[in-house]
Amino acid sequence: MLTLRQTDNALADRLGALAAHVVEHALASGLTWEQAIMAFGVASKAIAVKAASQANASPDQYAKLAEKRLKSGMDQSADVLQAYLS
């Protein structure tokens, strides 16, 4: 399982930068936090479907993996974003 604590610094920086970018856009979107979270779920599924099509794999399998990764992400500390959001 990929965790920010187990990644090299360069990957952690890229993950943090993307997450910070997403957070900034979510805050500026005018959506409620609940609506923004739902949008992230929809976007995650869309990414999984696109990845599945590129790999000639089952979209359902990739969607299930995306759900696991989203849950894994929720287990991560958001402290890594502080450098990007300040």
C-alpha distances in whole Angstrom, upper triangle without the diagonal:
4,6,10,11,9,10,14,17,18,14,14,18,17,15,17,20,19,18,21,23,22,23,26,27,26,29,31,31,33,31,30,27,27,28,25,22,23,24,20,19,22,21,17,19,21,19,17,20,21,18,19,23,22,20,23,21,21,20,20,17,15,16,14,11,12,13,10,8,12,11,8,10,13,11,12,15,18,19,18,20,23,24,24,26,29
4,7,9,7,7,11,13,14,11,10,14,14,11,14,17,16,15,18,20,19,20,24,25,24,26,29,29,31,29,29,26,26,26,24,21,23,23,19,19,21,19,16,18,20,17,16,20,21,18,19,23,22,20,23,21,22,21,21,18,16,17,16,12,12,14,11,8,11,12,8,9,12,11,10,13,15,17,15,17,20,21,21,23,25
4,5,5,6,10,12,13,10,9,13,13,10,12,15,15,14,17,19,18,19,22,23,23,25,27,28,30,28,28,24,24,26,23,20,22,23,19,19,22,20,17,20,22,19,19,23,23,20,22,26,25,24,27,25,25,24,23,21,19,19,18,15,14,15,12,10,12,11,8,8,11,9,7,10,12,13,12,14,17,18,18,20,23
4,5,5,8,9,11,8,6,9,10,8,9,12,13,12,14,17,17,17,20,22,22,23,26,27,29,27,27,23,24,26,22,20,23,23,19,20,23,21,18,21,23,20,20,24,24,22,24,27,26,25,29,27,27,26,26,24,21,21,21,18,17,17,15,12,13,14,10,9,11,10,7,8,10,11,8,11,14,15,15,17,20
4,6,8,9,12,11,8,11,13,12,12,15,16,15,17,20,20,20,23,25,25,26,29,30,32,30,30,26,27,29,26,23,26,26,22,23,26,24,22,25,27,24,24,27,28,25,27,30,29,28,31,30,30,29,29,26,24,24,23,20,20,20,17,15,16,16,12,12,13,11,8,9,12,11,10,13,15,16,17,19,21
4,7,9,12,10,9,12,14,12,14,17,18,17,19,22,22,22,25,27,27,28,31,32,34,33,32,29,29,31,28,25,27,27,24,24,27,25,22,25,26,23,23,27,27,24,26,29,27,26,30,28,29,28,28,25,23,24,23,19,19,20,17,15,17,17,13,13,15,13,11,13,15,15,13,16,18,19,20,22,24
4,6,8,6,6,10,11,10,12,14,15,15,17,20,20,21,23,25,25,27,29,30,33,32,32,28,29,30,27,25,27,26,23,23,26,24,21,24,25,22,22,25,25,22,24,27,25,24,28,27,28,27,27,25,22,23,23,19,19,20,18,15,17,18,14,13,16,15,12,14,15,15,12,15,18,17,18,21,23
4,6,6,6,9,10,11,12,14,16,16,18,20,21,22,24,26,27,28,30,32,34,33,34,30,32,32,29,27,30,29,25,26,28,26,23,26,27,24,24,27,26,24,26,29,27,26,30,29,30,29,30,27,25,26,26,22,22,24,21,18,20,21,18,16,20,18,15,16,17,16,13,16,18,17,17,21,22
4,6,5,6,9,10,10,12,14,15,16,18,20,21,22,24,25,26,28,30,33,32,32,29,31,31,28,27,29,28,25,26,29,26,24,27,28,24,25,29,27,25,28,30,28,28,32,31,32,31,32,30,27,28,28,24,23,25,23,20,21,22,19,17,20,19,15,15,16,14,11,13,15,13,14,18,19
4,5,5,6,9,10,11,12,14,15,17,19,20,21,23,24,26,27,29,32,31,32,29,31,31,27,26,29,27,24,26,27,24,23,26,26,22,23,27,25,23,26,28,26,26,30,29,31,29,31,29,25,27,27,24,22,25,23,20,21,23,20,18,21,20,17,17,17,16,13,14,16,14,14,18,20
4,5,5,6,8,10,11,12,14,15,17,18,20,21,22,24,26,27,30,29,30,27,28,28,25,23,26,24,21,22,24,21,19,22,22,19,20,23,22,20,23,25,23,23,26,26,27,26,27,25,22,23,23,20,19,21,19,16,17,19,16,14,18,18,15,15,15,16,12,13,16,15,14,18,20
4,6,5,6,8,10,10,12,14,15,16,18,20,21,22,24,25,28,27,28,24,26,27,23,22,24,23,20,21,24,21,19,22,23,20,21,24,24,21,24,27,25,25,29,28,29,27,28,26,23,23,24,20,19,20,19,15,16,18,15,13,15,15,12,12,12,12,8,10,13,12,12,15,17
4,5,5,6,9,10,10,12,14,15,16,18,20,21,22,24,27,27,27,24,26,27,23,22,25,23,20,22,24,21,20,24,24,21,22,26,24,23,26,28,26,27,30,29,31,29,30,28,25,25,26,23,21,23,22,18,18,20,18,15,18,18,14,14,13,12,8,9,12,10,9,13,15
4,5,5,6,9,10,11,12,14,15,17,18,20,21,22,26,25,26,24,25,25,21,21,23,21,18,20,22,18,17,21,20,17,19,22,21,19,23,24,22,23,27,26,28,26,27,26,22,23,24,21,19,21,20,16,17,19,17,14,17,18,15,15,14,15,11,11,14,12,11,14,17
4,6,5,6,9,10,11,12,14,16,16,18,20,21,24,23,24,21,22,22,19,18,20,19,15,17,19,16,15,18,18,15,17,20,19,18,21,23,22,23,26,25,26,24,25,23,20,20,21,18,16,17,17,13,13,16,13,11,14,14,12,12,11,12,9,9,13,12,11,13,16
4,5,5,6,8,10,10,12,14,15,16,18,20,23,22,22,19,21,22,18,17,20,19,16,18,20,18,17,20,21,18,20,23,22,21,24,27,25,26,29,28,29,27,27,26,23,23,23,21,18,19,19,15,15,17,15,11,14,14,11,11,9,10,6,6,9,9,7,10,13
4,5,5,6,9,10,11,12,14,15,17,18,21,21,22,20,22,22,18,18,21,19,16,19,20,17,17,21,20,18,20,23,22,21,25,26,25,26,29,29,30,27,28,27,24,24,25,22,20,21,21,18,17,19,18,14,17,18,15,14,12,12,9,7,10,9,6,9,12
4,5,5,6,9,10,11,12,14,16,16,20,19,20,18,20,19,16,15,18,16,13,16,17,14,13,17,17,14,17,20,18,18,21,23,22,23,26,26,26,24,25,24,21,20,22,20,17,18,19,15,14,17,16,13,15,17,15,15,13,14,11,9,13,12,10,11,15
4,5,5,6,9,10,10,12,14,15,18,17,18,15,17,17,13,13,15,14,11,14,16,13,13,17,17,15,17,20,20,19,22,24,24,25,28,26,27,24,25,24,21,20,21,19,16,17,17,14,12,15,14,10,12,14,12,12,9,11,9,7,11,12,9,10,14
4,5,5,6,9,10,11,12,14,17,17,17,15,17,18,14,14,17,16,13,17,18,16,16,20,20,18,21,24,23,23,26,28,27,28,31,30,30,27,28,28,24,23,25,23,19,20,21,17,16,18,17,13,14,17,14,13,10,11,9,6,9,9,6,6,10
4,5,5,6,9,10,11,12,15,16,17,15,18,17,13,14,17,15,13,16,17,14,15,19,18,17,20,22,21,21,25,26,25,27,30,29,29,26,28,28,24,23,25,23,20,21,22,19,17,20,19,16,17,19,17,16,13,15,13,10,12,12,8,9,12
4,5,5,6,9,10,10,14,13,14,12,14,14,10,11,13,11,9,13,14,11,12,16,15,14,17,20,19,20,23,24,24,26,28,27,27,24,25,25,21,20,22,21,17,18,19,16,14,17,17,14,15,18,16,16,13,15,14,11,14,14,11,11,14
4,5,5,6,9,10,12,12,12,10,13,13,9,10,13,12,10,14,15,13,15,18,18,17,20,23,22,23,26,27,27,29,31,30,30,26,27,27,24,22,23,22,19,19,20,18,15,17,17,14,14,17,15,14,11,13,13,9,11,13,10,9,12
4,5,5,6,9,11,12,13,12,15,15,11,13,16,14,13,17,18,16,17,21,20,20,23,25,24,25,28,29,29,31,33,33,32,29,30,30,27,25,27,26,22,22,24,21,19,21,21,17,18,20,18,17,14,15,15,11,12,13,10,8,11
4,5,5,6,9,10,12,12,14,13,9,12,14,12,11,15,15,13,16,19,18,18,21,23,22,23,26,27,27,29,31,31,30,27,28,29,25,24,26,25,21,22,24,21,18,21,22,18,19,22,20,20,16,18,18,14,16,17,13,12,15
4,5,5,8,7,9,8,10,9,6,9,11,9,9,13,14,12,14,17,17,17,20,22,22,23,26,27,28,30,31,30,30,26,27,27,24,22,24,24,20,20,22,20,17,19,20,17,17,20,19,18,15,18,18,14,16,18,15,13,16
4,6,7,7,8,8,11,11,8,11,14,12,13,16,17,16,18,21,21,21,24,26,26,27,30,31,31,33,35,34,33,30,30,31,28,26,27,27,23,23,25,22,19,21,22,19,18,21,20,19,15,17,18,14,15,17,14,11,14
4,6,8,10,11,14,13,10,14,16,14,14,18,18,17,20,22,22,22,25,27,26,28,31,31,32,34,36,35,34,31,32,33,30,27,29,29,25,25,27,25,22,24,25,22,21,25,23,22,19,21,21,17,18,19,16,13,15
4,5,9,10,12,10,8,12,13,11,13,16,16,15,18,20,19,20,23,24,24,26,29,29,30,32,34,33,32,28,29,31,28,25,27,27,24,24,26,24,21,23,25,22,21,25,24,23,20,22,22,19,20,22,18,16,19
4,7,9,11,9,9,13,14,12,15,17,17,17,20,22,22,23,26,27,27,29,31,32,33,35,37,36,34,31,31,33,30,27,29,29,26,25,28,26,23,25,27,24,23,26,25,25,22,24,24,21,22,24,21,18,20
4,6,8,6,6,9,10,9,12,14,14,15,18,19,19,21,23,24,25,27,29,30,31,33,34,33,32,28,28,30,27,24,26,27,23,22,25,23,20,22,24,21,20,24,23,23,20,23,24,21,22,24,21,19,21
4,5,5,6,9,10,11,12,14,15,16,18,20,21,22,24,26,27,28,30,32,33,35,36,34,32,29,28,30,28,25,26,26,23,22,24,23,19,21,23,20,19,22,22,22,19,22,23,20,21,24,22,19,21
4,5,5,6,9,10,11,13,14,15,17,19,20,21,23,25,26,27,29,30,32,33,34,33,31,27,27,28,26,23,24,24,21,19,21,20,16,17,20,17,15,18,18,18,16,19,20,17,19,21,19,17,19
4,5,5,6,9,10,11,13,14,15,17,19,20,21,23,25,26,27,29,31,32,33,31,29,25,25,26,24,21,21,22,19,17,20,19,15,16,19,17,15,18,19,19,17,21,22,20,21,24,22,20,23
4,5,5,6,9,10,11,12,14,15,17,18,20,21,23,24,26,27,29,30,31,30,28,24,24,25,23,20,21,22,19,17,20,20,16,17,20,18,17,20,21,21,19,23,23,21,23,25,23,21,24
4,5,5,6,9,10,10,12,14,15,16,18,20,21,22,24,26,27,28,30,28,27,23,23,24,22,19,20,21,17,16,19,18,14,16,18,16,15,18,18,19,16,20,20,17,20,22,19,17,21
4,5,5,7,9,10,11,13,14,15,17,19,20,21,23,25,26,27,28,27,25,21,21,22,20,17,18,18,14,13,16,15,11,12,15,13,11,15,16,17,15,18,19,17,19,22,20,18,21
4,5,5,6,9,10,11,13,14,15,17,19,20,21,23,25,26,27,25,23,19,19,20,18,15,16,17,14,12,16,15,12,13,16,15,14,18,19,20,18,22,22,20,23,25,23,22,25
4,5,5,6,8,10,10,12,14,15,16,18,20,21,23,24,25,24,22,19,19,20,18,15,17,18,14,14,17,16,13,15,18,15,15,19,19,21,19,22,22,20,22,24,21,20,24
4,5,5,6,9,10,10,12,14,15,16,18,20,21,22,24,22,21,17,18,18,16,13,15,15,11,11,14,12,9,12,14,12,12,16,16,18,16,19,19,17,20,22,19,18,22
4,5,5,6,9,10,11,12,14,15,16,19,20,21,22,20,18,15,14,16,13,10,12,12,9,8,11,11,8,11,13,12,12,16,17,19,18,21,21,20,23,25,22,22,25
4,5,5,6,9,10,11,12,14,15,17,19,20,21,19,17,14,14,16,13,10,13,14,11,11,14,14,11,14,17,15,16,19,20,22,21,25,24,22,25,27,24,24,27
4,5,5,6,9,10,11,12,14,15,17,18,20,18,17,14,15,16,13,11,14,14,10,11,14,13,11,14,16,14,16,19,19,21,20,23,22,20,23,25,22,22,25
4,5,5,6,9,10,10,12,14,15,16,18,16,15,12,13,13,10,8,10,10,6,8,11,9,8,11,13,12,13,17,17,19,18,22,21,19,23,24,22,22,26
4,5,5,6,9,10,10,12,14,15,16,14,12,9,9,11,8,6,9,10,7,8,11,11,10,13,15,15,16,19,20,23,22,25,24,23,27,28,26,26,29
4,5,5,6,9,10,11,12,14,15,14,13,9,11,13,10,8,12,12,10,12,15,14,13,16,18,17,19,22,22,25,24,27,25,24,27,28,26,26,30
4,5,5,6,9,10,11,12,14,13,13,10,12,13,9,9,12,11,8,11,14,12,12,16,16,15,18,20,20,23,22,25,23,22,26,26,24,24,28
4,5,5,6,9,10,10,12,10,10,7,9,9,5,5,9,8,6,9,12,11,11,15,15,15,18,20,20,23,23,26,24,24,28,28,26,27,31
4,5,5,6,9,10,10,9,8,5,8,9,7,7,11,11,10,12,15,14,15,18,19,19,21,24,24,27,26,30,28,27,31,32,29,30,34
4,5,5,6,9,10,10,10,8,11,12,9,10,14,13,12,15,17,16,16,20,20,20,22,25,25,28,27,30,28,27,30,31,28,29,33
4,5,5,6,9,8,10,8,11,11,8,10,13,11,10,14,15,14,15,19,19,19,21,23,23,26,26,29,26,26,30,30,27,29,32
4,5,5,6,5,6,5,9,8,6,9,11,11,11,14,15,15,17,19,20,20,23,25,25,28,28,31,29,29,33,33,31,32,36
4,5,5,6,8,7,11,11,10,12,15,14,14,17,19,19,20,23,23,23,26,28,28,31,31,34,32,31,35,35,33,34,38
4,6,8,10,10,14,13,11,14,17,15,15,19,20,19,21,24,24,24,27,28,28,31,31,33,31,30,34,34,31,33,37
4,5,9,10,13,12,10,13,15,14,15,18,19,18,20,23,23,23,26,28,28,31,31,34,31,31,35,35,33,34,38
4,7,9,12,11,11,14,16,15,16,19,20,20,22,25,25,26,28,30,30,34,34,37,34,34,38,38,36,37,41
4,6,9,8,8,11,12,12,14,16,17,18,20,22,22,23,26,27,28,31,32,35,33,33,37,37,35,36,40
4,5,5,6,9,10,11,12,14,16,17,18,20,21,23,25,26,28,31,31,35,33,33,37,37,35,36,40
4,5,5,6,9,10,10,12,14,15,16,18,20,20,22,24,26,29,29,32,31,30,34,35,33,33,37
4,5,5,6,9,10,11,13,14,15,17,18,20,21,23,25,28,29,32,31,31,34,36,34,34,38
4,5,5,6,9,10,11,12,14,16,17,18,20,22,23,27,28,31,29,30,33,35,33,34,37
4,5,5,6,9,10,10,12,14,15,16,18,20,21,24,25,28,27,27,30,31,29,30,34
4,5,5,6,9,10,10,12,14,15,17,19,20,23,24,27,26,26,29,31,29,29,33
4,5,5,6,9,10,11,12,14,16,17,19,23,23,27,26,26,30,31,30,30,34
4,5,5,6,9,10,10,12,14,16,17,21,21,25,23,24,28,29,27,28,32
4,5,5,6,9,10,10,12,14,15,19,19,22,21,21,25,26,24,25,29
4,5,5,6,9,10,11,13,15,18,19,22,22,22,25,27,25,26,29
4,5,5,6,9,10,11,13,17,18,21,20,21,25,26,25,26,29
4,5,5,6,9,10,11,14,15,18,17,18,22,23,22,23,26
4,5,5,6,9,10,13,14,17,17,17,20,22,21,21,24
4,5,5,7,9,12,14,17,17,18,21,23,22,22,26
4,5,5,7,11,12,15,15,16,19,21,21,22,25
4,5,5,8,9,13,12,13,16,18,17,18,21
4,5,8,9,12,13,13,16,19,18,18,21
4,7,9,12,13,14,17,19,19,20,22
4,6,9,9,11,13,16,16,17,19
4,5,7,9,10,13,14,14,16
4,5,6,8,10,11,11,13
4,5,5,8,10,10,11
4,6,7,8,10,11
4,5,5,6,9
4,5,5,6
4,6,6
4,6
4
